[in-house]
Amino acid sequence: MNNSVIITHNLTEELHQQIASLSPDSVFVLADSNTRQLCLSQLDKYPVIEIPAGDDHKSLDTIALVWQFLSTQKATRHSLLINVGGGMVTDLGGFAASTFKRGIRFINVPTTLLGAVDAAVGGKTGINFNGLKNEIGVIRAAEAVILYPQFFRTLDRDNLMSGWAEMMKHALLSSTAAWEETLSFSWDSIDYEQLGRLVEHSITIKETIVEQDPTEQNIRKSLNLGHTFGHAFESFSYTTLRPLLHGFAVAFGLLCELYLSHRKVNFPEAMLTQAVQQIKHLYGTFRIETTDYPALLELMTHDKKNDASGINFTLLKNAGEVLINQHATEQEIFEAFDFFRAESH
């Protein structure tokens, strides 16, 4: 899996170079209602497929709209789809491209921090189905991922924070030094140049892992740190009408999985305390009650990462010391919820 990640300060020129190198017979742009204005200013010469914004539209109905548009416009196996948007757009667009006529090429242009460091890189595509996140999808790399740091300046704080959670995860998977660097970044006066460098480093960490294990048979599972609990929190938040952004759910999931890491494999208590302080400061809290535990556990049992042995976790002995394919008892999982509840009050 070798999608090239390109950081550019001239998006139009870079896209034209990429299109010229691929020589498609037609080009289409996919954007949601939030990002259409951004892409029209850069790509006004190509037909735009506009889909509704929001993760609740990452669905079969929406992907059918994309397939219908491509079919009506007589797209061929030699066409190119450019996905401009956050993770919802690049996930859905990548899946649409991977399945239309058994696969056409696509380029991802993430417009959010979360999309840049997570969804757009690594080849995972998909849609939500039956109330479950990314339940249907394939792994297929984009021809290129083009990062345009100016987009990050358009984001509100919550959307920046949503991407930052994945960057904290990558840092924990990498080294103590990378973790300390994330802790030292100032959110009081954002240095976007420094943020851009940190994004580049974060993507490099993810790419290194993905290249070793493109189809998630082994070490790529480490990228699920924080996500077993996090996806459950995210799905649960929609059922209780308190929707969490993906990165917020991952941040809260990190707390639970770092607690399990401390409890089961002696992850340092001092680093767990640092994570609690950082996450509460940046993300606030998410209230759950003991009566919610069974519903959360049920959501966790549907996670794609599970195997016949039970719910599957990535745990850490320390920053950079990763243990995949770990399991926990129901009692241990409920203890992690207890820890999270105590820190959320």
BAMIDREN-973829 format. One record per residue (C-alpha): residue number from 0; residue in one letter; x, y, z. Coordinates in steps of 0.5 Angstrom, whole numbers, plus 500, padded with zeros to 3 digits. Each point is the difference from the previous one (the first is absolute). Layout:
REM residues N
   resi   resn     x     y     z
    NUM      A     X     Y     Z
...
REM end
This chain:
REM residues 345
   resi   resn     x     y     z
      0      M   500   500   500
      1      N   504   506   498
      2      N   495   506   499
      3      S   505   506   500
      4      V   498   506   505
      5      I   502   507   497
      6      I   500   506   504
      7      T   499   506   496
      8      H   499   507   501
      9      N   497   501   492
     10      L   494   495   500
     11      T   498   502   493
     12      E   507   499   497
     13      E   501   493   504
     14      L   493   497   498
     15      H   501   502   493
     16      Q   507   497   500
     17      Q   497   493   503
     18      I   494   500   495
     19      A   505   501   494
     20      S   505   494   503
     21      L   493   496   500
     22      S   497   502   493
     23      P   493   498   502
     24      D   495   500   495
     25      S   495   504   504
     26      V   501   503   507
     27      F   495   501   506
     28      V   500   504   506
     29      L   496   497   507
     30      A   499   505   505
     31      D   495   501   506
     32      S   495   506   500
     33      N   505   503   505
     34      T   506   499   496
     35      R   497   502   493
     36      Q   502   507   500
     37      L   507   498   502
     38      C   501   495   494
     39      L   497   505   495
     40      S   505   505   501
     41      Q   505   495   498
     42      L   497   495   495
     43      D   494   504   497
     44      K   502   497   493
     45      Y   497   493   502
     46      P   493   497   502
     47      V   499   500   507
     48      I   496   495   504
     49      E   497   503   506
     50      I   498   496   506
     51      P   497   502   507
     52      A   505   501   505
     53      G   500   496   507
     54      D   502   493   502
     55      D   492   498   500
     56      H   501   501   492
     57      K   505   495   500
     58      S   495   495   497
     59      L   498   495   495
     60      D   495   506   497
     61      T   506   505   499
     62      I   505   495   497
     63      A   494   498   495
     64      L   499   508   498
     65      V   508   500   499
     66      W   499   493   495
     67      Q   494   503   497
     68      F   504   507   498
     69      L   506   496   498
     70      S   495   495   495
     71      T   496   506   498
     72      Q   506   504   498
     73      K   503   494   496
     74      A   506   499   505
     75      T   505   494   497
     76      R   505   496   504
     77      H   505   505   498
     78      S   497   506   503
     79      L   502   503   506
     80      L   497   502   507
     81      I   502   506   504
     82      N   498   500   507
     83      V   500   507   503
     84      G   498   500   508
     85      G   500   497   507
     86      G   501   492   501
     87      M   492   499   499
     88      V   502   502   492
     89      T   506   497   499
     90      D   498   493   504
     91      L   493   500   495
     92      G   504   503   494
     93      G   505   495   501
     94      F   495   494   500
     95      A   496   503   495
     96      A   506   500   495
     97      S   502   493   502
     98      T   494   497   498
     99      F   497   504   494
    100      K   502   496   494
    101      R   504   495   505
    102      G   504   506   501
    103      I   502   507   498
    104      R   506   504   502
    105      F   499   506   505
    106      I   504   505   504
    107      N   499   502   507
    108      V   500   508   502
    109      P   499   500   507
    110      T   497   507   503
    111      T   500   498   507
    112      L   506   498   505
    113      L   496   494   502
    114      G   500   498   492
    115      A   507   502   499
    116      V   503   495   506
    117      D   495   495   500
    118      A   494   498   494
    119      A   504   503   494
    120      V   506   496   501
    121      G   501   492   500
    122      G   495   498   495
    123      K   494   498   505
    124      T   493   502   497
    125      G   493   499   502
    126      I   493   502   502
    127      N   496   499   506
    128      F   495   495   500
    129      N   495   497   505
    130      G   502   505   505
    131      L   507   498   500
    132      K   506   504   498
    133      N   504   498   494
    134      E   496   494   500
    135      I   501   499   492
    136      G   506   502   496
    137      V   506   497   497
    138      I   508   502   500
    139      R   502   504   494
    140      A   505   505   500
    141      A   499   507   497
    142      E   505   502   494
    143      A   502   506   504
    144      V   498   503   506
    145      I   501   508   500
    146      L   501   504   506
    147      Y   499   507   500
    148      P   501   503   507
    149      Q   496   507   498
    150      F   494   496   501
    151      F   501   499   507
    152      R   500   507   502
    153      T   492   499   498
    154      L   499   495   505
    155      D   496   502   507
    156      R   504   498   506
    157      D   495   493   501
    158      N   502   498   493
    159      L   508   501   501
    160      M   499   497   507
    161      S   497   494   496
    162      G   506   499   496
    163      W   505   501   506
    164      A   497   494   503
    165      E   503   495   495
    166      M   506   504   500
    167      M   501   499   507
    168      K   498   492   499
    169      H   506   500   495
    170      A   505   503   505
    171      L   498   495   505
    172      L   502   495   495
    173      S   506   503   498
    174      S   504   502   506
    175      T   501   504   506
    176      A   503   506   497
    177      A   494   500   495
    178      W   495   500   505
    179      E   504   506   504
    180      E   500   504   494
    181      T   492   499   499
    182      L   500   502   508
    183      S   504   506   499
    184      F   496   503   494
    185      S   496   506   501
    186      W   493   501   499
    187      D   499   507   503
    188      S   504   503   494
    189      I   500   495   494
    190      D   506   500   496
    191      Y   498   497   493
    192      E   507   499   497
    193      Q   502   496   507
    194      L   493   496   499
    195      G   501   499   493
    196      R   507   497   502
    197      L   497   495   505
    198      V   495   498   495
    199      E   505   498   495
    200      H   503   496   506
    201      S   494   497   502
    202      I   498   498   493
    203      T   507   497   499
    204      I   499   495   507
    205      K   494   498   497
    206      E   503   498   493
    207      T   505   497   503
    208      I   495   495   504
    209      V   496   499   494
    210      E   506   498   495
    211      Q   502   495   504
    212      D   492   497   501
    213      P   496   503   494
    214      T   494   495   502
    215      E   500   500   507
    216      Q   502   493   502
    217      N   505   502   505
    218      I   504   507   502
    219      R   495   504   496
    220      K   495   498   506
    221      S   504   505   504
    222      L   496   506   497
    223      N   494   498   503
    224      L   503   502   507
    225      G   494   504   503
    226      H   495   498   495
    227      T   497   494   503
    228      F   497   504   506
    229      G   500   506   495
    230      H   495   497   495
    231      A   495   498   505
    232      F   500   507   504
    233      E   499   503   493
    234      S   494   495   498
    235      F   497   501   507
    236      S   501   507   499
    237      Y   495   500   494
    238      T   495   496   504
    239      T   500   505   506
    240      L   499   506   495
    241      R   507   503   503
    242      P   504   498   494
    243      L   508   500   500
    244      L   505   502   495
    245      H   504   494   498
    246      G   506   503   503
    247      F   497   502   507
    248      A   497   492   500
    249      V   507   498   499
    250      A   503   504   505
    251      F   495   498   505
    252      G   502   493   498
    253      L   507   501   501
    254      L   499   501   507
    255      C   496   493   501
    256      E   506   496   496
    257      L   505   504   503
    258      Y   497   498   507
    259      L   500   493   498
    260      S   507   500   498
    261      H   502   503   507
    262      R   495   494   503
    263      K   503   494   496
    264      V   507   502   497
    265      N   502   505   505
    266      F   500   506   495
    267      P   503   506   504
    268      E   495   503   505
    269      A   504   507   499
    270      M   498   500   492
    271      L   493   498   502
    272      T   499   506   504
    273      Q   503   504   495
    274      A   495   497   495
    275      V   494   502   505
    276      Q   502   507   501
    277      Q   502   501   493
    278      I   493   497   497
    279      K   496   503   505
    280      H   503   507   499
    281      L   499   499   492
    282      Y   494   496   500
    283      G   496   501   506
    284      T   496   494   502
    285      F   494   495   498
    286      R   496   498   505
    287      I   498   493   501
    288      E   496   496   505
    289      T   501   493   503
    290      T   493   498   496
    291      D   503   502   494
    292      Y   506   495   500
    293      P   496   494   497
    294      A   498   504   494
    295      L   507   502   499
    296      L   503   493   501
    297      E   495   498   495
    298      L   503   505   495
    299      M   507   498   501
    300      T   498   493   498
    301      H   498   502   493
    302      D   507   503   499
    303      K   503   497   494
    304      K   507   499   503
    305      N   497   495   505
    306      D   502   492   499
    307      A   497   494   502
    308      S   504   501   507
    309      G   495   506   502
    310      I   501   508   499
    311      N   507   502   498
    312      F   504   505   502
    313      T   507   504   499
    314      L   503   501   507
    315      L   507   504   501
    316      K   505   498   505
    317      N   503   506   499
    318      A   500   506   494
    319      G   503   496   494
    320      E   499   493   504
    321      V   494   497   496
    322      L   496   494   502
    323      I   495   498   495
    324      N   494   494   500
    325      Q   499   502   508
    326      H   494   498   503
    327      A   496   502   506
    328      T   495   497   505
    329      E   493   503   500
    330      Q   502   502   508
    331      E   506   503   497
    332      I   497   504   495
    333      F   495   502   505
    334      E   505   503   504
    335      A   503   504   495
    336      F   493   503   499
    337      D   500   501   508
    338      F   507   504   499
    339      F   497   504   494
    340      R   494   502   504
    341      A   504   502   506
    342      E   504   504   495
    343      S   494   503   497
    344      H   497   503   506
REM end
